[in-house]
Amino acid sequence: MPFFVVKIAKLRYNCIMEKMYDCIVCGGGPAGITAAIYLKRAGKTVALFESEMFGGQVAITPRVENYPGVGAVAGAELALSMLDDLNRSGAEVINERIVSLDLNGDKKIVKTQSGEFFARTIILAMGVRARQINAELEKKFLGRGVSYCATCDGALFKGKSVAIIGGGKSAFAEAEYLSGLTKSVYLIHRTDKFRVGESEVESVMARGVKILPWRVLADLAGEGRLEKVVLTDTQTGEKETLSVDGLFISVGRVPNSELVVGQVKTDEYGFIESADLTTNIPGVFVAGDLRTKNLRQIVTATADGAEAATLAIKYLAQNKN
């Protein structure tokens, strides 16, 4: 766990048995932090649970340049600033892992290893995690050439050579985006069958993207930063080395929805189905990357958090008993 989580986060426990919060926020990323701040400013009792990194994906983003008002900033620094704002708001911040959620009924129950916490409303903001191919290899160069988000980090590779691993819509969208910034783009996929239409394949090729089918990741190399991607040809077994400055892993995101699957409606991938931040359960709202949406960015997560908090406040006013 990054030291800044332990250093900055303040634990606020209330020993009163069965304390009922107006709202419990599950998750300490931008969406959850924003929701808790808005709720507290509205005079509500609120607890936010986060067991790992405050700031979510932001905390492991090397550099953020597309969030208004902060300029170019390290992701960890922006996460710290958000956490400072959360602590100043007076919301209770509880560093415990949630082991179960009971969302049905008027009294929502959040269970951790230390006990049960109760709330009239819940905001689900547990976010997502990047789907990995080879966790050990990727971790070695994470933030030093390996990234999971071209929109977030693409500008860092302007005029350089990059590779993308993936064969779906997100990989092709990132290839098209990066082709306008970088010197060269390689799109690597394990077969020659892509989860996009032929027109999308032709579009990226027309922009100079070099498609390398039948390849899988074998190794990453570099002195301090990523310099080479080693691939294995799945048909011949031969090794191939690409000299690149960056590698974008674009094989999808995994929603952290395991605790609520079967209670709230999710799509086939586990994302919570919600166009308006409400769920199929009264008093339960969703914000940030965890929900079905077109764009997953810091700015859309904070907007979700503010709106989800506003909906929770409205629900509390309409259901006072």
Secondary structure as UniProt FT lines:
FT   HELIX           3..8
FT   TURN            17..18
FT   STRAND          20..26
FT   HELIX           30..41
FT   TURN            42..43
FT   STRAND          46..49
FT   TURN            54..55
FT   HELIX           56..60
FT   TURN            68..69
FT   HELIX           75..89
FT   STRAND          92..94
FT   STRAND          98..102
FT   STRAND          108..112
FT   TURN            113..114
FT   STRAND          115..124
FT   STRAND          128..130
FT   HELIX           135..141
FT   TURN            143..145
FT   STRAND          146..147
FT   HELIX           150..153
FT   HELIX           154..157
FT   TURN            158..159
FT   STRAND          161..165
FT   HELIX           169..179
FT   TURN            180..181
FT   STRAND          184..188
FT   HELIX           198..206
FT   TURN            207..208
FT   STRAND          210..212
FT   STRAND          215..221
FT   STRAND          228..233
FT   TURN            234..236
FT   STRAND          239..243
FT   STRAND          246..249
FT   STRAND          253..255
FT   TURN            258..260
FT   TURN            262..263
FT   TURN            268..269
FT   TURN            282..283
FT   STRAND          284..286
FT   HELIX           288..290
FT   HELIX           298..318
//
